[in-house]
Amino acid sequence: MPRSGQNGSVSAPIIIIVGRLSPEAKNVRGEAFASGQRYSRGIERAGGIPLTMPPIPSLLADDRLGELLDRIDGVLFHGGGDIDPRRYGQKASARQLYGIVPEHDEVELAVMMAAIERDLPVLALCRGLQVLNVACGGTLRQDIDDETHWMSYLPVKLVAGCRLAKAFGSDRPANCHHVHHQAIDQLGAGLRIVGETSDGMLEAVELDGATWVVGTQWHPEDNAESDTEQQNVFDELVRQAATGRG
């Protein structure tokens, strides 16, 4: 929950972003850990403090992950490459699979399950939504065979009154940037579909029983700086984090 500063004031909520191995990073010595700037800037504009958690599997041992999550106020899972199909009980069958990194899968799935257990606010974007679904026991379509959802701005119809509709301030956010070749297949336990595009593609989920665990298959960070509607979901993540856990 928000912490009191030295003068008794309430400090800004801390949101961790689970980062990536980044061998091509520049202006650093050696290989780097990284997260996309747009996610951090969305959190910062909302009044939160973004911090990147490196995807180091040893951080999961000896309850170090629990100690970390006890010190922060929310978690953001961002986009990236594909999850290894073995994580959801399948063999790789689609030639379009790309960007599979074992450390990313191991750390993100563990952080997701621990965050849910602690009822931390969670915003899961694109790959993040897929991590959420797999963490809850669901499966993925390894390739949707539909370029309509690759580098396209499409409206999404949200269930009226759902958490995401309240967050975006609309049950039909208009300029949703889609960059995905996978999607939910079997829905994970406790998840509820709350958003679709006009072609029936599943685009948004919420976790029943959680205070605020939500996911979008699109990328609100891509145009949040100029589109208030997309920025609203970052504002709501930080607001939920400031409210407290539970």
Secondary structure, 3 states (H helix, E strand, C coil): CCCECCCCCECCCEEEEECEEECCCCCCCCCEEECCHHHHHHHHHCCCEEEEECCCHHHHHHHHHHHHHCCCCEEEECCCCCCCHHHHCCCCCCCCCCCCCHHHHHHHHHHHHHHHHCCCCEEEECHHHHHHHHHCCCCEECCCCCHHHEEEEECCEECCCCHHHHHHCCCCCCCEEEECCCEECCCCCCEEEEEECCCCCEEEEEECCCCCEEEECCCHHHCCCCCHHHHHHHHHHHHHHHHCCC
